[in-house]
């Protein structure tokens, strides 16, 4: 069974042809209608061009929706693959959650030095800001010299 397009007289498409072929045919027809309208500036050619142009964009949107729908439904039984597809469609990049700003220092060392620095700066902070320290907070014990 051959299908004919009302906007493309004389063009018959077999149903097994992809929408890509139809979009190529539509695109050339839209371009032809555009150049005809630019030459004649008639309202008939303008409305024909606008109609073809709108139908072309509807065809593209429908094709994309069908493609992505098939793409997602093909992985509907595999959650891991489905999330990979969703991230790909959303252009998500999988980056390492542990980026290293200084390549020479390992993450555990940076983690340990962060807390060591915080603890060593705490008495200075409390001494400078007596209003924030409460009366029931004890001062840190003195660290023995050999420790």
N, C-alpha and C positions, 0 to 999 in steps of 0.2 A: 504494500500500500504506500503510495506516495502522498506526501503532504505538500500543499501549496501555501505560500504565505500571502496574505492579502496586501501587505505592504511591498512585496517583491513580486510583481506580476511576471509570470513565465518561469519562475524558479520553483522547482519541485525538489523536496528533500525526502530522502528515505528516513524512516523513524530511527534507524540505528546510528545515523550520523550524530556526532556530538554537537553540543551547543557551540563549540568553538568554531565549527564551520559556519554555522548560522551567524555568529558574531562577526566573522570575517566578511561574510556577504553583506550583513547589515552595515558594517563600517564603511565598506566601499559605496554602498547605496546612499548612506548618510552624507559621505563626502561629495558624491555627485550632486545630491540635492542641495548641499551647501554652496557648491560652486555655481550651480544653476541659479540659486536665489541671489548670490552676489552679482551675477551678470544681469539678471532681469529686474531685481528689486520689486517683484510683483508680490501681492499679498497671497496669491494662491501658492506660489513657490515657497514663500515664507512659512505658511501654515503646514505645507507638506514637509518641509525641512524640520520644523519643530516637532511634528508628530513622529517622524522617523527617528529623530534624535532622542525623544522621550522613550520610544519603544526600544531603541538600542540600549539605553541605560537601564531600563527595566529588565531586559534580557540579561545584561551583565550582572545585575544584582541577583536575579533569580538563579543564574548559573553559579554564582559564588555561594549563595545560601544552600543550594543543593550540594555543591562540592563539600562545603564545611560540615553540613549535616551528615553526609555519608562518611566523612573523615572521622567525625566524633562517634557516630553510631557504630563504626567498625571496631572501636575500642571500648564499647560500653560494658563489656564483661570483664575487662582487665583494668582495675582502678589505677594501677601504676602507669600503664600506657595512656589511659585517659588523661591523667594529670600532665604527662609529658606533652600530649597534644594540646591541651589547654594552655600550658605555659608557652609552647611554640607559637600558638595563634596569638597570644597576648604579647609576644616578643619579650618574654621574661628571660633574663640571663641567670643561670645558676652560678653564683659566685661563692667562693669559700667564705663561711661565716667567720673564719679566723684569718683575717688578712694581717700580714706582718708588716709593720711600718719600718722596723729595723731588722734586716735579715740576719744580723749577727747574734741577736738575743732570742732565745726560745720563749715560747708562750708561758711555760711554768715559771721561768725566771722573771719575766715581766710581771706576772701575777704576784709573785712573792715580793718583788721590789716595790710594787705599788702599795701593799699593805705595810711593809717595813717603813716606807717613807711616811705613810699616814700616821703610824704609831709614833715615829720620831718627831713629827711636826705637831702632834696633839698638845704636848705641854706648852709649847710656844704659843699656840693658838689660844689656849685657855688663859695663859698669862696676859696676853694682849687684850682679851675680851672677857673681863671679869663679870660683866653683866649677863653673859650667856651661861656662865658656870653657876651651878646651884650650890647652896651651902651644904647639902648632904652628899655631894660628890667629893670623894676623897682624892687627894693628889696621888699621882702614881708613886709607888714605892721606888726608893733609890736602887739602882742596879748595882750589885756588888762588882768590885773592880775585876775580879777573876772570872766573871761570868760572861 
